[in-house]
């Protein structure tokens, strides 16, 4: 029997596991995907060996001490988001974009050289392989009084584990939609979980790699706002590597999930066409276009997430910060954080809270 079973090998779950291993050796981390990181995903572009952040991209050292300290402890290089030059604002597809100067679009945001995946890779260095179980999709949690039974689907088999305490480092909405709790959670708690948006679950990102950063050469920051309804990308930003050896732009899709799915095969061409309308012919021939649609990820999004959230939700509800089932069940993850919910910082805030509760 495990002392603690952690469900979810994203930033919150792995951070908690690393800390718990200093106190308890008999823990397990179970992840439905065949990779670690959750919404953190840094994928290699086919061009120039470039690693692009397809999930979270930024951290803010002035306001986010936990994630900043973790990056420093892991020896990662932070560099400022490029904001120098003219920004663009386009009100409709055929209208020429207006230019303006805004050097503080990102309020001193920093990126991680080589991608946020280095956070995950660094944490994994302190977690023995025996602890981590990939490809384990949680089906049922059953309170047995002295412990909890956990039932997983893995490789077409059903597997049961037992743990004295269980930590759910998974977005609450996913848990409410996909896990059977025995006994059932209180109706009010379940409704709260179902109504809580998973941050960025309905969104999609595109990364375009170019031979040269022509926008910088022409005095543009790469920052773009395209708030009109038919805009393929609603926002665009510079995504060049820290050494500027690789030139790239990335953008958040403005098209809702159902439209993206309808035009899935055409999306790269539509993205490039919009870039040409913004930056001119120099944008016509990217070396590669990488698209990540989080709304299609079953271990990130539910049908309720198909409409993206454009205003930051209120996270950190007290009911998700308390223990349940007589100190045996805990909720973790960035949506449960008291501070910076939804962000990388929030994932660490939540893991610190649960670590304190488990080790009192």
Rosetta blueprint (number, residue, H / E / L):
1 X L
2 X E
3 X E
4 X E
5 X E
6 X E
7 X E
8 X L
9 X L
10 X E
11 X H
12 X H
13 X H
14 X H
15 X H
16 X H
17 X H
18 X H
19 X H
20 X H
21 X L
22 X L
23 X L
24 X L
25 X L
26 X L
27 X E
28 X E
29 X E
30 X E
31 X L
32 X L
33 X L
34 X L
35 X L
36 X L
37 X E
38 X L
39 X L
40 X L
41 X L
42 X E
43 X E
44 X E
45 X L
46 X L
47 X L
48 X L
49 X L
50 X L
51 X E
52 X E
53 X E
54 X L
55 X L
56 X L
57 X L
58 X L
59 X E
60 X L
61 X L
62 X L
63 X L
64 X L
65 X H
66 X H
67 X H
68 X H
69 X H
70 X H
71 X H
72 X H
73 X H
74 X L
75 X L
76 X L
77 X L
78 X E
79 X E
80 X E
81 X L
82 X L
83 X L
84 X L
85 X L
86 X E
87 X E
88 X E
89 X E
90 X L
91 X L
92 X L
93 X L
94 X L
95 X L
96 X L
97 X L
98 X E
99 X E
100 X E
101 X E
102 X L
103 X L
104 X L
105 X L
106 X L
107 X L
108 X L
109 X L
110 X E
111 X E
112 X E
113 X L
114 X L
115 X L
116 X L
117 X H
118 X H
119 X H
120 X H
121 X H
122 X H
123 X H
124 X H
125 X L
126 X L
127 X L
128 X L
129 X H
130 X H
131 X H
132 X E
133 X E
134 X L
135 X L
136 X L
137 X E
138 X E
139 X E
140 X E
141 X E
142 X E
143 X E
144 X L
145 X L
146 X L
147 X L
148 X E
149 X E
150 X E
151 X E
152 X E
153 X E
154 X E
155 X L
156 X L
157 X E
158 X E
159 X E
160 X E
161 X E
162 X E
163 X E
164 X E
165 X E
166 X E
167 X E
168 X E
169 X L
170 X L
171 X L
172 X H
173 X H
174 X H
175 X H
176 X H
177 X H
178 X H
179 X L
180 X E
181 X E
182 X E
183 X L
184 X L
185 X L
186 X L
187 X H
188 X H
189 X H
190 X H
191 X H
192 X H
193 X H
194 X H
195 X H
196 X L
197 X L
198 X L
199 X L
200 X L
201 X L
202 X L
203 X L
204 X E
205 X E
206 X E
207 X E
208 X E
209 X E
210 X E
211 X L
212 X L
213 X L
214 X H
215 X H
216 X H
217 X H
218 X L
219 X L
220 X E
221 X E
222 X E
223 X E
224 X E
225 X E
226 X L
227 X L
228 X L
229 X L
230 X L
231 X L
232 X L
233 X E
234 X E
235 X E
236 X E
237 X E
238 X E
239 X L
240 X L
241 X L
242 X L
243 X L
244 X L
245 X L
246 X L
247 X E
248 X E
249 X E
250 X E
251 X E
252 X E
253 X E
254 X L
255 X L
256 X L
257 X H
258 X H
259 X H
260 X H
261 X H
262 X H
263 X L
264 X H
265 X H
266 X H
267 X H
268 X H
269 X H
270 X H
271 X H
272 X H
273 X H
274 X H
275 X H
276 X H
277 X H
278 X H
279 X H
280 X L
281 X H
282 X H
283 X H
284 X L
285 X L
286 X L
287 X L
288 X E
289 X E
290 X E
291 X E
292 X E
293 X E
294 X H
295 X H
296 X H
297 X L
298 X L
299 X L
300 X L
301 X L
302 X L
303 X H
304 X H
305 X H
306 X L
307 X L
308 X L
309 X L
310 X L
311 X L
312 X L
313 X L
314 X L
315 X L
316 X L
317 X L
318 X H
319 X H
320 X H
321 X L
322 X L
323 X L
324 X E
325 X L
326 X L
327 X L
328 X L
329 X E
330 X E
331 X E
332 X L
333 X L
334 X H
335 X H
336 X H
337 X L
338 X L
339 X L
340 X L
341 X L
342 X L
343 X L
344 X H
345 X H
346 X H
347 X H
348 X H
349 X H
350 X H
351 X H
352 X H
353 X H
354 X H
355 X H
356 X H
357 X H
358 X H
359 X H
360 X L
